[in-house]
Amino acid sequence: MWKIAVGFAVFAGLALYVISKGGDNIDMTGEKHGAEAVHAPAPAAPAAAEAPAAQPAPASK
């Protein structure tokens, strides 16, 4: 029985440590739906900026 109490105390201490290290970045409100949901936009990288377009070589005569 005492092992359960010690395990609970260790787990509670670990949980409090993790929450305290998270600071104000932890959101404990649960799932978000609708307008209050915040989604980070995907970074926009156009394909043209990745590699220059291949240009045809000049024709030699």
Summary of the structure (lengths in Angstrom):
residues: 61
radius of gyration: 27.6
end to end distance: 94.8
largest distance: 94.8
contacts: 56
relative contact order: 0.06
helix: 51%
strand: 0%
